[in-house]
Amino acid sequence: MPLFQIGSYSHTYIGTTYRCQRIKRVLLAHIYRNHISMPTY
């Protein structure tokens, strides 16, 4: 396999992982904020 293909593949993999982690963090922050702001019965 050519080296540039490996480089682009690892770059895409890292980008996808970073994007997923960022989305997950934003979702968790949203859920946490909504849970805190909700009244506790």
A tleap script that builds the chain and sets N, CA, C and O, in Angstrom:
source leaprc.protein.ff14SB
mol = sequence {
  NMET PRO LEU PHE GLN ILE GLY SER TYR SER
  HIE THR TYR ILE GLY THR THR TYR ARG CYS
  GLN ARG ILE LYS ARG VAL LEU LEU ALA HIE
  ILE TYR ARG ASN HIE ILE SER MET PRO THR
  CTYR
}
set mol.1.N position { 0.866 -1.204 0.000 }
set mol.1.CA position { 0.000 0.000 0.000 }
set mol.1.C position { 0.897 1.248 0.000 }
set mol.1.O position { 1.850 1.329 0.776 }
set mol.2.N position { 0.593 2.205 -0.862 }
set mol.2.CA position { 1.412 3.432 -0.899 }
set mol.2.C position { 1.329 4.190 0.414 }
set mol.2.O position { 0.354 4.087 1.159 }
set mol.3.N position { 2.372 4.947 0.672 }
set mol.3.CA position { 2.446 5.660 1.946 }
set mol.3.C position { 1.384 6.747 2.037 }
set mol.3.O position { 0.824 6.965 3.111 }
set mol.4.N position { 1.094 7.433 0.935 }
set mol.4.CA position { 0.108 8.520 0.992 }
set mol.4.C position { -1.287 7.984 1.293 }
set mol.4.O position { -2.103 8.674 1.905 }
set mol.5.N position { -1.560 6.750 0.861 }
set mol.5.CA position { -2.865 6.171 1.189 }
set mol.5.C position { -2.968 5.913 2.696 }
set mol.5.O position { -4.006 6.174 3.305 }
set mol.6.N position { -1.895 5.406 3.286 }
set mol.6.CA position { -1.898 5.156 4.728 }
set mol.6.C position { -2.070 6.479 5.474 }
set mol.6.O position { -2.820 6.555 6.448 }
set mol.7.N position { -1.375 7.517 5.015 }
set mol.7.CA position { -1.465 8.816 5.667 }
set mol.7.C position { -2.879 9.364 5.597 }
set mol.7.O position { -3.407 9.842 6.601 }
set mol.8.N position { -3.500 9.300 4.423 }
set mol.8.CA position { -4.851 9.838 4.287 }
set mol.8.C position { -5.829 9.004 5.114 }
set mol.8.O position { -6.771 9.545 5.693 }
set mol.9.N position { -5.605 7.678 5.171 }
set mol.9.CA position { -6.508 6.824 5.928 }
set mol.9.C position { -6.422 7.149 7.418 }
set mol.9.O position { -7.445 7.277 8.090 }
set mol.10.N position { -5.189 7.281 7.936 }
set mol.10.CA position { -5.042 7.585 9.358 }
set mol.10.C position { -5.594 8.973 9.655 }
set mol.10.O position { -6.182 9.199 10.712 }
set mol.11.N position { -5.404 9.906 8.719 }
set mol.11.CA position { -5.937 11.257 8.930 }
set mol.11.C position { -7.458 11.223 8.996 }
set mol.11.O position { -8.061 11.872 9.851 }
set mol.12.N position { -8.082 10.461 8.089 }
set mol.12.CA position { -9.542 10.357 8.093 }
set mol.12.C position { -10.017 9.677 9.378 }
set mol.12.O position { -11.010 10.092 9.977 }
set mol.13.N position { -9.302 8.633 9.794 }
set mol.13.CA position { -9.692 7.910 11.005 }
set mol.13.C position { -9.615 8.831 12.226 }
set mol.13.O position { -10.527 8.857 13.052 }
set mol.14.N position { -8.526 9.577 12.330 }
set mol.14.CA position { -8.368 10.490 13.473 }
set mol.14.C position { -9.447 11.568 13.422 }
set mol.14.O position { -10.017 11.923 14.454 }
set mol.15.N position { -9.731 12.091 12.225 }
set mol.15.CA position { -10.758 13.123 12.100 }
set mol.15.C position { -12.118 12.591 12.504 }
set mol.15.O position { -12.869 13.274 13.202 }
set mol.16.N position { -12.446 11.377 12.074 }
set mol.16.CA position { -13.743 10.794 12.420 }
set mol.16.C position { -13.842 10.559 13.923 }
set mol.16.O position { -14.867 10.855 14.536 }
set mol.17.N position { -12.778 10.027 14.512 }
set mol.17.CA position { -12.793 9.770 15.956 }
set mol.17.C position { -12.946 11.068 16.726 }
set mol.17.O position { -13.713 11.144 17.686 }
set mol.18.N position { -12.202 12.107 16.294 }
set mol.18.CA position { -12.277 13.397 16.988 }
set mol.18.C position { -13.677 13.977 16.880 }
set mol.18.O position { -14.209 14.523 17.846 }
set mol.19.N position { -14.280 13.854 15.678 }
set mol.19.CA position { -15.628 14.397 15.475 }
set mol.19.C position { -16.617 13.647 16.359 }
set mol.19.O position { -17.479 14.271 16.977 }
set mol.20.N position { -16.511 12.330 16.431 }
set mol.20.CA position { -17.437 11.549 17.254 }
set mol.20.C position { -17.296 11.930 18.718 }
set mol.20.O position { -18.297 12.082 19.419 }
set mol.21.N position { -16.061 12.087 19.188 }
set mol.21.CA position { -15.870 12.458 20.587 }
set mol.21.C position { -16.444 13.831 20.868 }
set mol.21.O position { -17.029 14.059 21.927 }
set mol.22.N position { -16.279 14.762 19.909 }
set mol.22.CA position { -16.789 16.113 20.126 }
set mol.22.C position { -18.314 16.094 20.168 }
set mol.22.O position { -18.919 16.749 21.018 }
set mol.23.N position { -18.945 15.341 19.250 }
set mol.23.CA position { -20.410 15.259 19.227 }
set mol.23.C position { -20.907 14.632 20.528 }
set mol.23.O position { -21.894 15.079 21.113 }
set mol.24.N position { -20.198 13.578 20.972 }
set mol.24.CA position { -20.617 12.905 22.203 }
set mol.24.C position { -20.511 13.862 23.389 }
set mol.24.O position { -21.386 13.885 24.254 }
set mol.25.N position { -19.425 14.658 23.426 }
set mol.25.CA position { -19.243 15.591 24.534 }
set mol.25.C position { -20.339 16.646 24.530 }
set mol.25.O position { -20.854 17.014 25.585 }
set mol.26.N position { -20.700 17.138 23.333 }
set mol.26.CA position { -21.752 18.161 23.239 }
set mol.26.C position { -23.088 17.574 23.682 }
set mol.26.O position { -23.852 18.215 24.403 }
set mol.27.N position { -23.361 16.338 23.239 }
set mol.27.CA position { -24.623 15.705 23.634 }
set mol.27.C position { -24.677 15.502 25.142 }
set mol.27.O position { -25.702 15.763 25.772 }
set mol.28.N position { -23.571 15.034 25.720 }
set mol.28.CA position { -23.550 14.829 27.170 }
set mol.28.C position { -23.749 16.144 27.902 }
set mol.28.O position { -24.453 16.189 28.911 }
set mol.29.N position { -23.139 17.215 27.409 }
set mol.29.CA position { -23.308 18.513 28.050 }
set mol.29.C position { -24.766 18.952 27.975 }
set mol.29.O position { -25.310 19.485 28.942 }
set mol.30.N position { -25.401 18.725 26.814 }
set mol.30.CA position { -26.810 19.090 26.669 }
set mol.30.C position { -27.670 18.306 27.657 }
set mol.30.O position { -28.499 18.879 28.364 }
set mol.31.N position { -27.463 16.994 27.697 }
set mol.31.CA position { -28.260 16.148 28.591 }
set mol.31.C position { -28.028 16.559 30.039 }
set mol.31.O position { -28.969 16.646 30.827 }
set mol.32.N position { -26.758 16.812 30.386 }
set mol.32.CA position { -26.433 17.190 31.765 }
set mol.32.C position { -27.115 18.505 32.128 }
set mol.32.O position { -27.691 18.634 33.208 }
set mol.33.N position { -27.048 19.486 31.215 }
set mol.33.CA position { -27.634 20.789 31.496 }
set mol.33.C position { -29.153 20.661 31.633 }
set mol.33.O position { -29.751 21.239 32.541 }
set mol.34.N position { -29.772 19.900 30.726 }
set mol.34.CA position { -31.228 19.745 30.793 }
set mol.34.C position { -31.624 19.019 32.075 }
set mol.34.O position { -32.636 19.350 32.692 }
set mol.35.N position { -30.831 18.035 32.473 }
set mol.35.CA position { -31.144 17.272 33.683 }
set mol.35.C position { -31.029 18.175 34.914 }
set mol.35.O position { -31.842 18.090 35.834 }
set mol.36.N position { -30.025 19.028 34.919 }
set mol.36.CA position { -29.830 19.921 36.074 }
set mol.36.C position { -30.948 20.960 36.112 }
set mol.36.O position { -31.467 21.283 37.181 }
set mol.37.N position { -31.320 21.487 34.927 }
set mol.37.CA position { -32.313 22.552 34.903 }
set mol.37.C position { -33.723 22.017 35.165 }
set mol.37.O position { -34.612 22.774 35.555 }
set mol.38.N position { -33.927 20.724 34.955 }
set mol.38.CA position { -35.248 20.170 35.200 }
set mol.38.C position { -35.557 20.150 36.699 }
set mol.38.O position { -34.659 19.888 37.499 }
set mol.39.N position { -36.777 20.414 37.090 }
set mol.39.CA position { -37.110 20.371 38.505 }
set mol.39.C position { -37.102 18.941 39.024 }
set mol.39.O position { -37.541 18.027 38.326 }
set mol.40.N position { -36.621 18.743 40.210 }
set mol.40.CA position { -36.581 17.410 40.818 }
set mol.40.C position { -37.829 17.199 41.666 }
set mol.40.O position { -38.176 18.035 42.501 }
set mol.41.N position { -38.475 16.110 41.449 }
set mol.41.CA position { -39.712 15.848 42.177 }
set mol.41.C position { -39.453 15.030 43.433 }
set mol.41.O position { -40.389 14.717 44.169 }
savepdb mol mol.pdb
quit
